[in-house]
Amino acid sequence: MAEKSGGSKKLLWIMIILVLLSSAGAAVAIYMVMDQRDDGSEDAEMQQAMELESPIFMRIEPFTVNLADDSYGSRLLYTGVTLRLGDEESKAILEEHMPQVRSRLLMLLSGKQADELTSSEGKQQLAQAIVDRLNVPLTENQPPLDLREVLFTEFIVQ
């Protein structure tokens, strides 16, 4: 009987050691997972901070333009444009050269026909054409503009 109880005690000790080892392994695994989450959340926080930077908008006063004649005769476009820029330097360049900016936009818009501008696709193409036109340097040795988006805040074709 003494041998039987000694074997039971050994078995009990082996089980206790196994439970302790598996608990320690689980604790290490949990620590590793939590540590990885912390690293990822720091990266995510930095990325969110970068994304949460205030956007830079530049409003261009609305204009009225005579459109190119179409089957309905002479038509008008009244539009307000706001540019979303990536940096303050681009905004300063555009503000400094606003007469050239407005002239380029007027020339571009006056060459369009009303049926080109009334569809959603036509407005998207116009926005891209504005980006292309404004990305042409306004002066010698001008750094490239960081023009991200053209927003139409007012748009009436009559």
NORMO-V811331 format. One record per backbone hydrogen bond with DSSP energy under -0.5 kcal/mol. CO is the residue of the C=O (numbers start at 0). NH is the residue of the N-H. Records with the same first field share a line. If there is no record, write none. Layout:
BEGIN
CO->NH, NH
END
This chain:
BEGIN
0->4
1->5
2->6
3->7
4->8
5->9
6->10
7->11
8->12
9->13
10->14
11->15
12->16
13->17
14->18
15->19
16->20
17->21
18->22
19->23
20->24
21->25
22->26
23->27
24->28
25->29
26->30
27->31
28->32
29->33
30->34
31->35
32->36
33->37
34->38
35->39
36->40
37->41
38->42
39->43
40->44
41->45
42->46
43->47
44->48
45->49
46->50
47->51
49->52
54->56
55->84
57->82
58->60
59->80
62->78
64->66, 76
69->72
72->69
74->66
75->157
76->64, 78
77->155
78->62
79->152, 153
80->59
81->150
82->57, 84
83->147, 148
84->55
86->90
87->91
88->92
89->93
90->94
91->95
92->96
94->97
96->99, 100
97->101
98->102
99->103
100->104
101->105
102->106
103->107
104->108
105->109
106->110
107->110
108->111
111->67
112->115, 116
113->116, 117
118->122
119->123
120->124
121->125
122->126
123->127
124->128
125->129
126->130
127->131
128->132
129->133
130->134
132->135
138->141
144->146
145->85, 147
148->83, 150
150->81, 152
153->79
155->77, 157
END
